[in-house]
Amino acid sequence: MVGVAGDERAAQLLRTYERIVRSKVPRATLDAGRIADAFHIVFSSPSQAIKTAVEIADAFKRHNARHVDLPITVAFGIDAGQTIRQGSHWVGSAPVLAARLCHRALPGQVLMSDSMFALLRASKPAHVSDLGAWRARGGQITHVYEVRPPDDPAESVSSDRFLAALLFTDIVESTANAVKAGDRGWRALVERHNAAVREELKTHRGTEIDTAGDGFYASFDAPSQAIECALSARDRAGAFGVDIRAGVHVGECEIVGGKIGGLAVTVAARVMACGGAGDVLVSQTVKDMLIGTRLSFVERGRAALKGVPDAVTLWAVERESARSE
């Protein structure tokens, strides 16, 4: 979200303001609309959101240096999370917090939430300063981070990076079960399991990326879709005697060797590996993005994941209705 302070020359300022903002917004954005004198811009990639905000801030800095008689003060707030489009606007906790961060920011300052910071750990598109914890209006507490341009323009992240929710599933104790069922019986169970998972992927708009042995790797546009897919696949497989576990993480990805890759993929796979029979585990990043949904989270503690720099807090997830029964 960005805002501008006007004066008696408000009309001229607003025209200049809109021209500068729109000149820096990539065509690949999901939406770039106006609410009064504020822009709400929706991106599919967190790093692209940061890169665009920094470029817009720099453009206004240059404009104000040239036009000291017509300065335009702009502030930025950025958050990440699931949103729903209603008419011409996007609603949900993410746009609300982004707007509140914008109001907190000083002129020219780009502020982002801890959800954004967690998503950007791998890409590092700019220099980030931790400004500490902040309680937003409404009681929500977030760590606030200030984003500044990188010293070297070459550090800017490629626009080929994108945000995805990632799901890994695996059959628990498959070797022992295969011995009990025999080759033919186990093959039939695995085929039934595969069919059930693929049906749930289709239902929840997931994309199958790969299968490895008796597990699946898939991507989704939203973490809630990945979780609902995992819960439904687990329940269906359990009904015919196959126990599965699942892990969900959301983060920036890139295409590597024709497949979705990156640190986020590694985190998702490691999250799944920490689970047991029937577990659907998610990272702290996923939980933070799903505030207010009809899902219940139970903390499983922090885990050091192989190949991942920092320990990750894990959460087991269930539907609220299932937990209350």
N, C-alpha and C positions, 0 to 999 in steps of 0.2 A: 504494500500500500504506500502511496506517496501523497503528500499534501503540499499546497502552496499558499502562502499568505498574500493577499491582494491589497490594493489601495485604490485611489481614485482612478488609476489606469488599469483596473482589474481586467477589463476585456482584452486589452493588448497583452497584458501579462499572461493571461490564460491561453491565448492563441499561441504565444511563443512557448509556453510551458507544454502544451499538448504536442506541438510540432517536434520539440526536442525529445520528449518521451517516446513518441511513436517512431521517430527515426532510429531509435536504439532497440526497439522491441523486435526480436526475430520473428519471421513469419511462422515459425514452427510452434509458437505459443498456442495454448489451448484457448485463451481468451484475453482480451485487453480492453476492458470497459471503463467507463467513468461513472463515479458517484459524486455529484457536486464537483468539488475541485480535487478529488482524489481518484487515482487510478487503482483498479484492482486487476492484477495481471497474473494469469495462471499458467504455470509451466509444468511440463512432464519431467523435467530434469532439475534437481536442486542446484547443481552447479551452474546450469544455464540461468537460473533465477539470480544467483549471486553475481555471476559475470555481468548480466544485464543491469542489475542495480548499481554495481560499481561503475559501469560505463555511463549510465545516466547521471550518476552523481558527479562524475568527472566532467561530463558535458555541461552541466549547470555551473560547475566551478569555473570552467573556461568562459562561459557566457557572462557570469557575474564579473569576471576580471575585465571583460571588454565593455560591459554596459553597467558601469557603477551607478548610473541613474535609474536603471531598470533591473535591480537584482531580483532574483527568484529564489526563495528559500524552500528547499525540498528535503523531506526526511523519508526514511524507508524502514519498513518492518516486514520481516519474512518468517513464515512458519510453514511446516509441512504436515500434511495429514489428509485424511479422506474428506472430500467435500461432495456436496450434491448441488447440481445446477437447478435453480428455480427461476424460470423466466430468463432475464438477462443477468442474474446475479448468481454467485456461488455462496452457499451457506454451509455452516458447520463450525467446529471449534477452531480449525486452522485459519480461516479468514478473519475470525473475531480476534484471535491472538495477534495475527499479523497487523491488524488495524491498531491494536493497543500498543504494540511495539513501535509502530509508526508515530503515534502520539507521544510516546516516551522519548523518541530520538531527538537529538539536536539537529539544527539545520546542517544538511550535508552528510549526516550520519546514517550508516546502514547497520541496522540491528537485526539479529536473527535469534531464534529460540534454540533450546538444547536439542529439540528434535531435528532441526536442520543441521546442527553441529554433528550429531551422531551420524547422519546420512552422508556427511561430507568428509569424514575422517580419511577415507581412502584417496579422494581426488585432490584435496587441498587446493582449491582454485584461487585462494587469496590468503592474505595474512589475517589471522583471527585473534582478538583479545577477549579474554573472559572478564566480563564486567560484574560477575557475581550473581547471586540469586535475587529474584525480583518477584514480588507478589502483584500480579495484574489485577485490575478492577474485576470483581467477581470472585476473587480468592485464588485463582490459578497461580501456582508458583512455577517459575521456569528460570533456568540460568540464561542470562542474556549475554550474547557475544556480539562484539563489533567487528565488522568486516572492512578491511582496507585493501586497496589494490596491491597485487604482487609487485615486487621491485622489477622483475623481468617479465615483460609481456609474454614471453614464450612459456611462462608457467601457466598461463590461462588454459583451463581444461578444454578439450575438444568438444564440440557440439555433438559428437557421435555418442557421448555418454548419455544414458537415460536411466530413469527410475523404474524399478520393477519389484514386485513382491515375488519371492522365490519359495517354492515348496519342495521338500525332499521327503519321500516315504520309503519305508523298508519293512519287510516281513521279519518279525522277531523269531529267533531260534528256528530259522528255516532249515538248517541242516538236520537238527534233531527231528523236526516234523517230517522231513523228507524220508528219514529212515523209518519212522513209524508208518507212514502212509504207503511207502513203496514208490518206485519210479512212476508207474502209471497213475496211481492215486494222487501223488504229489503234483504231477504235471497237470492233472485235471483241476486241482485246487488253485495252482498258480494261474492257469488260464482264466479261471473264474474270477480270481482276484484282479488280474490285469483288465478284464472286461469291465469289472465294477469301477475300478479307478478311472478308466478312460471315459466311462459314462459320466462320472462325477466331474471330471475335467471339462467335458462338454457342457454339462449343466451349469457349472460355475465359471465358464468362459476362461478356462485355463489353457495354456499351450504346452503340450508335451515337448520337452526339450530332449530328453534322453531316458533310456531305461538301462539299469545296470544290475544284472542278476535278477533279484526279486524286488527291486525298488524303482521308484519313479523320480524324475527331476522335471519340474514344470514351473512356468512363470505365469503371473497374473498382473492385471493392471492395479489391483487393490489388495491389501493384506487381508481384508475381511473375506474376500472371495477365496483366497488360498486357505484360510482357516476353515470356512464352511465346507470347502471341498475335502479337506483333511478329515474333519469330523464325520462327514457323511460316508467317506470311503472307509474309515475305521469301523463305523457301525455296520456297514454292509458286509465287510470282510469278516468281522467278528461273528456275524449271524451264521456263517457257514464254517466257522472254526479256524479262521486265519487271523492271527493277531498282528497288527501293524503299528508302527510308531511314525510320527511325522514331526518335521521341524519347519518353521516359517521365519523368514527374515526379509526385511525390505532395505534396499540400498541402491546406490548407483552401479550400473553395469556397463559393459561394452561388449562388442562382438569380438570373440577370440576364436579363430579357427572355424568360423561359421556358426558358433554357438554363443549363447550368453555366458560371459565370464566376468571375472573380477573378484575382489575381496568379499563382496556381499554373497557371492555364490558359495565361497568357502565357509563363511559364517553360517549360512543356512544348513549346509551339509553337516557341520559340526554340532549345530543345535539339535538336529535330528538324532545324531549319534549318542547324545546324552540321555535320550528317552528310553523308557521301557515299554512293555506291551500296553497298548492302548493310549499311550501318551501323545498329545499334540502340544509340542513345546514351541514357544515363540521367544524372540529376543526382547530386550527392554525397548528397543526402537519400535518394534511392532506394537507393543502394549501402549506406548505413549501416543501412537497415532490413532488408537481406537478408543479414546476416552468417550464415554457416553453410549457405547454400543451395547447390544444385548448379549455380551460375552462376559464370562466370569474368569478372572485370572488368579491363580494361586502361585505365590513365589516359590521357586525351587532353589534359590540361592545363586551365588556367582560361580561361574565356571571358567577355567582357563582352557580355551579352545586351541587345539593344535593349528599352527599357521596363522593365528589371529593375534595381533600385538597386545590387545588389552583384554582383561577378563570381562565376561558378559553376564549380566543378570538374566536368568532364564525364568519363564513363567509357563505353567501348565494352563491350558485353556479349555473351557467347556461353555456350552450355551447356558444362559441363566436358568432357563426352564428345566434343564437336565439337573442342575445343581440343587434346585429347590425341591425336587421330587424325593 
